[in-house]
Amino acid sequence: MKVLVVGAGMYVAGRGTRGLGTILPALAQASRAGEVRGVTVVATQPENGPLIEQAASRVNALLGTSLEASYLSLRGTLAATLAGLHFDCAIVCVPDHLHFEVAQQLMGLGIHCLIVKPLTPTLEEARRLVGLQEARGLHCAVEFHKRFDEQNLLVRKAIREGRLGRLLYLVVAYSQRIDLPLQTFRAWADRTNIFQYLGVHYVDLIYFLTGFRPARAMAVGTRGVLDGRGVKTFDSVHATVVWQGAQPGEEMITQFAVGWVDPASTSALSDQRFVLVGSEGRMELDQKDRGVTLVTQAEGIESLNPYFSMILEDAGGAPAFQGYGYRSIERFLLDVGDVIAGRVEAKALEASRPTLRQSLVSTAVVEAVNQSLRAGGEWRPVDDPA
Ligand SMILES: NC(=O)c1ccc[n+]([C@@H]2O[C@H](COP(=O)([O-])OP(=O)(O)OC[C@H]3O[C@@H](n4cnc5c(N)ncnc54)[C@H](O)[C@@H]3O)[C@@H](O)[C@H]2O)c1
């Protein structure tokens, strides 16, 4: 398959970090099995060209692959930039507020799309994308990789087996280092907020785990640290979302404390944990501390998560890019391969993938939370897209 990637930033190729990102290594890994034949990256700045070239050659050297990756600077519209080129699918990885515009153009060209979270900031945009996708018979999904984390699959199993009883409440604490809004995402941090950019992961996860539908939401936030350093956005957002189960009166309350002002010296990029309590049990997950701590003179203390996305060698010394971040992208590539070959229809994947239609749920919650933040914390109904 020929794969288009729109965006050349941190998540694609590790811009501004010591790492190589997630998307480019995943595509190189997939090229090993023959799923990917070549990659074209499109973004706005010409200086991304050398960055992509260097990242691809580092990835190829580490994995022993020979992925061909080229770079194109955006000239005029995306459709004009891509004129005369053919792609089997695309991965959209641009700032949150541009997901709609980019995905709409690609889907208009009949290209299957994987879009990084959040799908879009508004339900209206997300619904338009679903309409376009269904009209064109495309397979499109959101890269909600937490659905592929074994820890979360274990929670889903415990819920389904009834071990927790009736679900009552869930509390999430999720935060990232301050250098993300101050440096890495400075160009667009004031166009999003930490709930929309990060909290959305757990909104989708709660829907995936429980199948409950969101009913209403309220949110307040703290400000001042980032404002004082020129990035006009909330330091943290504190949201309560009430969900409705399948049975009448079956309500679950979830609370989110999400922030991005953690010290740059904290031991992991993401601090993330949640507790889920039901009438018959409780489950606690520390998703930052996976039990691995590395302390070095050079880097200090690091809490490493070997399960997300990393190049690791097997016992025989063969390196592979692996983890739930990889599996999420691999799943999309395999699905697109099946759809193109006629082995499966796109709509048959609707029930079991983080499709655009499934992602209307998290988009609706993001929209209600954003409305509540603007209204000083008033409750807002969630416009359930069911
Ligand atoms: N799933 C995850 O865990 C995860 C992690 C990080 C970021 N993200 C999401 O990925 C998206 C991008 O994040 P990032 O970390 O790569 O950000 P980044 O700021 O490092 O990169 C953004 C890239 O988009 C490009 N770009 C901007 N406007 C464009 C346009 N109109 N057309 C084409 N390219 C354009 C820029 O040139 C840049 O290369 C965001 O929506 C973010 O929320 C997801």
The ligand as an ORCA input file, in Angstrom:
! r2SCAN-3c Opt
* xyz 0 1
  N      -2.465      9.728     19.888
  C      -1.551     10.324     20.632
  O      -1.133      9.794     21.653
  C      -1.045     11.635     20.204
  C       0.158     12.064     20.713
  C       0.591     13.300     20.318
  C      -0.201     14.048     19.466
  N      -1.383     13.572     19.003
  C      -2.251     14.375     18.121
  O      -1.586     14.455     16.875
  C      -1.845     15.715     16.288
  C      -0.544     16.344     15.889
  O       0.315     16.226     16.993
  P       1.894     16.295     16.842
  O       2.405     15.832     18.151
  O       2.403     15.581     15.661
  O       2.024     17.908     16.672
  P       3.195     18.818     16.079
  O       2.827     20.227     16.420
  O       4.503     18.283     16.483
  O       3.055     18.621     14.493
  C       2.020     19.128     13.718
  C       2.405     18.953     12.246
  O       1.299     19.356     11.446
  C       1.803     20.093     10.333
  N       0.739     20.917      9.813
  C       0.160     22.008     10.378
  N      -0.825     22.463      9.577
  C      -0.867     21.650      8.499
  C      -1.680     21.599      7.337
  N      -2.651     22.487      7.128
  N      -1.449     20.628      6.433
  C      -0.461     19.721      6.634
  N       0.332     19.728      7.723
  C       0.132     20.678      8.638
  C       2.984     20.871     10.896
  O       3.867     21.265      9.848
  C       3.602     19.796     11.807
  O       4.467     18.991     11.054
  C      -2.666     16.508     17.309
  O      -4.040     16.443     16.959
  C      -2.439     15.776     18.611
  O      -3.564     15.890     19.482
  C      -1.781     12.366     19.325
*
